[in-house]
Amino acid sequence: MRSFSRPSPPEIDVDDMEALMGEGGARVLDVREEWEFRRGRVPGALNVPLGLLPQRVAELPRDKRLLVICESGSRSLAAADFLIRNCFEGTVSVRGGTSAWARSRRPMETDRA
């Protein structure tokens, strides 16, 4: 029996992500858990944990390209796949995730008490 698999969602690195953010036509979607998001995130990112994405998909902007990020790039691939199947054209996963963003010494937002 032949197996049919969908191609993986497109991936970009943090350099490409930063360039797309600067162009203004993209929105960063962080699919980590809320506690991870509060600990440190890409400035301006929107947080919708992967497990809640199906229930909250209507909250996402359809007028901007979604750059999906997580901690390392695994959850963002699953989220990008879901979003592409739900007609969010131009959606990409960020390879290396927030870890790669932080390692590159780019700015991070945190919630500090």
Residue pairs with C-beta under 8 A, 6 or more apart in sequence:
6 81
8 77
8 81
9 77
9 80
9 81
9 84
9 91
9 92
9 93
10 80
10 92
10 93
11 73
11 77
11 92
11 93
11 94
11 95
12 20
12 67
12 92
12 93
12 94
12 95
13 94
13 95
13 96
13 100
14 94
14 95
14 96
14 100
14 101
14 104
14 106
15 104
17 26
17 28
17 42
17 67
17 69
17 94
17 101
18 106
20 26
20 65
20 67
21 28
21 44
21 67
25 64
25 65
26 64
26 65
26 66
26 67
27 46
27 61
27 64
27 65
27 66
27 67
28 42
28 44
28 45
28 46
28 67
28 69
29 45
29 46
29 48
29 60
29 66
29 67
29 68
29 69
29 79
30 37
30 41
30 42
30 45
30 46
30 47
30 48
30 69
30 70
30 98
31 47
31 48
31 49
31 50
31 53
31 68
31 69
31 70
31 75
31 76
31 79
32 47
32 49
32 50
32 70
32 71
32 75
32 98
33 49
34 47
34 49
36 71
37 45
37 47
38 110
38 111
39 110
39 111
40 98
40 102
40 108
40 109
40 110
41 47
41 98
41 108
41 109
41 110
42 69
42 98
42 101
42 106
42 108
42 109
43 107
43 108
43 109
44 109
45 69
45 109
46 60
48 56
48 59
48 60
50 70
50 75
50 78
50 79
53 79
53 82
53 83
54 82
57 83
57 86
60 66
60 83
60 88
62 88
65 89
65 90
65 91
65 92
66 80
66 83
66 88
66 90
66 91
66 92
67 92
67 94
68 76
68 79
68 80
68 83
68 91
68 92
68 93
68 94
69 76
69 93
69 94
69 97
69 98
69 101
70 76
70 79
70 97
70 98
71 97
71 98
71 99
72 96
72 97
72 99
73 93
73 94
73 95
73 96
73 97
73 100
76 93
76 94
76 97
77 93
79 93
80 91
80 92
80 93
83 91
84 91
94 100
94 101
96 103
101 108
102 108
